[in-house]
Amino acid sequence: MTRLREVTPGVLVATSRRMSTNSTLLVGGSDALLIDPAWMPDELDALAGAIRRRSLRVIGGFATHAHQDHLLWHPGFGAAPRWASARTAALAASEREALIQFLGDDFPEALVELMGRVRSVDTGVPSESTPTGIEIELIIHDGHAPGHTALWLPAQRVLIAGDMLSDVELPLPFHPDDLPAYVHALDRLAPYVAQAEVIIPGHGNVGADAPARLEADRRYIDDMTVRGESSDSRIHNPGMFEEHAHMQELARGMR
Ligand SMILES: [Zn+2]
């Protein structure tokens, strides 16, 4: 995992060695909201250590969606409430056995136990879990996963995109396969993308190129829907060839 680095004042990111998964920390004073901490046990240990060394108190967690690599937690983060959209919270509970399987047999028991223990937000992150001076808008939609949630920080113009708008992963509208919902989600994100100065994807590089990423995702989906093929270079990234093949099948059904 990379060191925690401040990408803009009050917004810190650390990146896992596994699938470039980003953990984001929103800091106000000595309080912090921890978003999607991930992934490997030693990395979660290190993140807990980094938070402790900065003398930060984690006052809340947030999970962008109900996939196992976005529902993790560590005893060192403390016992603050962890939040997610209603659909994410419901799936984290109903799909718990499958999500545990995805973590793999050698994931430590204590971390397995903590995975997915999220509560449903109403419309926003409750004030008890919002660091002083940080305003957060939730953009809840069904792209990538039901109840998938992006976080928008209007003052900092930061878009924490969950598993969308990645520079390394293709659009992944799977399980359930729902391309129309994904396209709709991109439309929902578009006004925020237009204002974003920083984009933090669930997997990939933090960037200043949110509009280009949205454009690339729309082009890929258009190309796949219309022609069944794409020249998107992300197809050649690790793990993406199978996802691309899945999209080929899905898009064929749309024509
Ligand atoms: Zn995901």
Residues whose N, C-alpha, C, O or C-beta is under 5 A from the ligand:
A	BS01	ZN	H67 D163
